[in-house]
Amino acid sequence: MTRGRRPLLVIVAVVLVVVAVGGLIAATQPSVRAALGLARPTVYANPVLDRDFPDPVVLPAADGTWYAYATQTITEDGGDVNIQVARSPDLVTWEWLGEALPVKPPWASTTQDFWAPHVVERDGRYVMYYSADPDDGDGLCLAVATAASPAGPFTDVGAPLECGEGFTDIDPMAFLDPADDRWWLFWGSGFEPIHARPLGPDGLTFAEGSDAVTVLEPDPYLDYENLIEGAWVVARDGWYYLFYAGDSCCVGPDYAVMVARSRVVTGPYEKLAVARDAESAAILEEAERWDAPGHNAVVTDAAGRDWLLDHASDWGELFGPEDSLGR
């Protein structure tokens, strides 16, 4: 898979909400609702954020608003935005706020690859995990930045968590295990497994003496799973559900959202394809105008409804209805 996350990705929403390449999209997805046992939501139109907004994640703020963060982009006047941030009162109406990481980290000050942020609130401050291309090295690094406000500005802590070859160290997701209140960081791509490792007490480093564990393996014999990435974990009724994406973002029918489950946070995770003896674990695939959906977030609103947000390509908008690749 060639990284770069182009073309335009928008956010799409499903209640459970889904995000699309180019922006956020909100839509009703029966297959997702059925997989998670959800009731029929109110219908509204996707995308919910119609701009380039790849790899979206969503954070509920203390004041009842929602913040979404995304991979770097280029503005209409040609300027670079390292990490994007947007805000919403209801998960449907979004305001793009612009730059969340205005100053590049000192160890990645001359490069321009800032991917897939994930933000959590810890002890009164906001911690962002993301990936960046170091000034010296052959692969991307997992990084950490902090801020006093969910809108930023975020400041890098000064050194990466770890670096690897190629793009294996991307798509970090911090998860608080309700079983023991222990924080974990999930990440992975680059045709390698998805990994998890416990974080230290401050959330800025890995736990001392800990090692990464493999929680999910790619499988070239399953649809979309030659490469897997974009982990998002949800705990529900004694199960851990691991949502993930693959295989080739972001053009064509080769990228989708999938799910697996486990009784323990570190796995092993049973893929939906195995549980159902099917060819695919996908719960969200290309449909009509939305191409290559993936890298989702799952959040629960004040009414107890689950939303799944992901990115997807809006080919109807890019090429017009007569050139929408047959959809």
Buried (B, 14 or more C-beta within 10 A) or exposed (E): BEBEBBBBBBBBBBBBBBBBBBBBBBBBBEBBBEBBEBEEBEEBEBBBBBBBBBBBBBBBBEEEBBBBBBBBBEEEEEEEBBBBBBBBEBBBEBEBBBBBBEEBBEBBEEBEBBBBBBBBEBEEEBBBBBBBBBEEBEBBBBBBBBBEEBBBBBBBBEEBBBBBEBBBBBBBBBBBBEEEEEBBBBBBBBBBBBBBBBBEEBBBBBBEEEEBBBBBBBBEEBBBBBBBBBBBBBBBEEEBBBBBBBBBBBBEBBBBBBBBBBEEBBBEBBBBBEEEEEEBBBBBBBEEBBBBBBBBBBBEBEEEBBBBBBBBBBBBBBEEEEEBBEE
